[in-house]
């Protein structure tokens, strides 16, 4: 089912599935990616008012250039220099790998 406030561009898909079924999970991931790509094709965004999350973080590359993601991560560096807060939920893993898990400054 899809629910939410679709009129302002935000919709929330609730997929009822068995997380132990690898085939079902693969289909759900593919469906999610299709929805994101459709939203981007219609000049929407891959994120909503709730943020990115692990389901969409690696799809950020389809919406933002590397320089855009770098600028966003630089802001996070200022407020969370050790990347302790949601270190792997917002930015693509390959883009944030060097920053995640680094020791806090003394």
Secondary structure in CASP SS format (residue, H / E / C, confidence):
PFRMAT SS
TARGET T0000
AUTHOR 0000-0000-0000
METHOD secondary structure of the structure
MODEL  1
X C 1.00
X E 1.00
X E 1.00
X C 1.00
X C 1.00
X H 1.00
X H 1.00
X H 1.00
X C 1.00
X C 1.00
X C 1.00
X E 1.00
X E 1.00
X C 1.00
X C 1.00
X C 1.00
X C 1.00
X C 1.00
X C 1.00
X C 1.00
X C 1.00
X H 1.00
X H 1.00
X H 1.00
X H 1.00
X H 1.00
X H 1.00
X H 1.00
X H 1.00
X H 1.00
X H 1.00
X H 1.00
X H 1.00
X H 1.00
X H 1.00
X H 1.00
X H 1.00
X H 1.00
X H 1.00
X H 1.00
X H 1.00
X C 1.00
X C 1.00
X C 1.00
X C 1.00
X C 1.00
X C 1.00
X E 1.00
X C 1.00
X C 1.00
X E 1.00
X C 1.00
X C 1.00
X C 1.00
X C 1.00
X C 1.00
X H 1.00
X H 1.00
X H 1.00
X H 1.00
X H 1.00
X H 1.00
X C 1.00
X C 1.00
X C 1.00
X H 1.00
X H 1.00
X H 1.00
X H 1.00
X H 1.00
X H 1.00
X H 1.00
X H 1.00
X H 1.00
X H 1.00
X H 1.00
X H 1.00
X H 1.00
X H 1.00
X C 1.00
X C 1.00
X C 1.00
X C 1.00
X C 1.00
X C 1.00
X C 1.00
X C 1.00
X C 1.00
X C 1.00
X C 1.00
X C 1.00
X C 1.00
X H 1.00
X H 1.00
X H 1.00
X H 1.00
X C 1.00
X C 1.00
X C 1.00
X C 1.00
X C 1.00
X C 1.00
X C 1.00
X C 1.00
X C 1.00
X C 1.00
END
